[in-house]
Structures are given as C-alpha cells and as structure tokens.
Amino acid sequence: MRSDQQWDIVTGIGITALAVAAARAVETSRPAPLIKDPYAARFVAAAQHPVPLPTTVEEARDARDRDSETWTDMTDYIAVRTRAFDDHFLRAAKDGVTQAVILASGLDTRAFRLDWRAGTVVHEIDQPRVLDFKLRVLREAGAEPQCDHRPTGVDLRDDWATALEGAGFDTSRPTVWLAEGLLPYLPPEAEEHLLHEVHRLSAPGSRLAAEYFFDMGQVLDDPVMEQNAVAMGVELADLLHGDQRPSPAERLAERGWQTRVMTGADAAETYERALTPSVMTDNVRHVFAGLR
C-alpha cells in the first residue's frame, strides 16, 4: 500500500473492495451461483459510488455490451476466488479450527454468511472507515454474525499484530488466515513483514490462504486493465506494486509451512466455471499453506 494512502469505501483501495462486492452481488443473482452473499448489493447501494456498478447478471451483461467484457470476466473470477476461500475456511472448521483472521477484510461478509463451528472467533482487520461503513450497512440489514465476530480497525502498515492480540487473539490456538486481494497492494518488504507476523502468531495446525500474482508488472502494463481501472476512478500504478519478489509459497515453505499452489484456471476447473484467458487470470495464483 502506498505509504501516504488513507481511504474509505469510495476512494483508493476502498473502491476495489466495492467492485468486488458488486461482483459477488452479480454472482449471487445467478440461478445456480457458486456463492451467495445477501449483503453485497446493499454495500453497493449504500456507497453511492459515482460510477454505476452492476449488481445483477442483467446489469453486468449491459455493462459488458456497453463497455467491455470486464464485468463478466471479473464476476466469474471473483466467484471462483470467493468459493475457493470459503471452502478454505469450511475445511478448517470441519477439522476443528475455531480461530480465524481475515486480513484487509474490506467488505467480506464471511463472519455473517458461513456456517462456523460453535465457539469460533473471527477477527477482521482493515481501515477503520471501511469497517465502520460495512458494519453500519450490516446493522441496517439486520445481519447477525454466525460466530464471535471481532473487527479491528487498524492499518496493516501499523502494528496490527498488537491490535489483534488486544482484541483477544490467542497465539496458542490454531488459526485459519486469509489474505484475499491483499498482497499485490503491499511492497515487498511489507509483504515479508506480514508473512513474518502471521508465522510468529500461528500455532501448529494453523492454515493460510492467499492470492498473489505471478507477474504483477505484466498486469500493470496491460492497457485493458489500466483503462478499466481509470473508468472506475482509480490508477492501478497508484495502488499496486509490480516489484519482483519471491512468491508467498516460497517464503512460507522456508518457515516450515507445507504449501500448495493453484492457478486461477485450476481453481475454476474445480468449480466447473471457465475463466476467459486474460493478463489477470493467467497471472493469478492461490496458495494454501499449513503449519504442522
């Protein structure tokens, strides 16, 4: 994340969280969706973003016909990614893990829509204004968490680990972690620090899922990606880092984690949802790791 950035839900990185919520809303509107998020469309409506964001299949189709294939492609990928990471949490819950941390949670609603084991604590970390917006919309919708939900408003560039422990995080319990849509926004040294802290805080039996890009520089150089970002009111180069760095799978393996990496296409095949080849879908990777 750029060192001078602060944001709410309609500025900077917050806009990307809103776009992801719109994509989840579109997927939810399908006859046979990979995921169901009953709150996603409410976030889009409440934010009143100046650039209209589609929240149904029909609206996404209209946006595709009017502008480009972007919304169809993005919705397909976000649906696959969301389902893959939903299943990451549900597998951990099935195996008895009852502590979860969602890093840079944005408009994530898993604490409210997944079936958690009794006694599960779900921590969320993000910018205070983003969490305030999300919790307000959820309260107005009458949403109830399906777990012991503990949001913590802290910038990941600050001492988030201390804030997490202050919210009751227990280093003696196995934890299931998620870094979804986060790592590309971090410079290499910040990503290294994040993984160091996750490892330091993780008891044996912990798990981590993360999304990263094999070649972010290629994504940043793609004119279609840049054009679509500008249309939403953001500059990719102001948000993302294209520095070359070891993959998170390599860094975790060095610390003793067992890792498995899937391409976006591999994940999509699992859920029988084809992804249109693009610079983004060709570069995206999902890493799943476990600490014995």
Secondary structure as UniProt FT lines:
FT   TURN            3..4
FT   TURN            9..10
FT   HELIX           13..28
FT   TURN            38..39
FT   HELIX           40..47
FT   HELIX           57..66
FT   HELIX           70..94
FT   TURN            95..96
FT   STRAND          99..103
FT   TURN            106..107
FT   HELIX           110..113
FT   TURN            118..119
FT   STRAND          121..126
FT   HELIX           128..140
FT   TURN            141..142
FT   STRAND          148..153
FT   TURN            156..157
FT   HELIX           160..166
FT   TURN            167..168
FT   TURN            171..172
FT   STRAND          176..179
FT   HELIX           183..185
FT   HELIX           188..201
FT   TURN            204..205
FT   STRAND          207..213
FT   TURN            214..215
FT   HELIX           216..220
FT   HELIX           223..231
FT   TURN            232..233
FT   HELIX           236..239
FT   HELIX           248..254
FT   TURN            255..256
FT   STRAND          257..263
FT   HELIX           264..270
FT   TURN            271..272
FT   HELIX           279..283
FT   STRAND          284..291
//
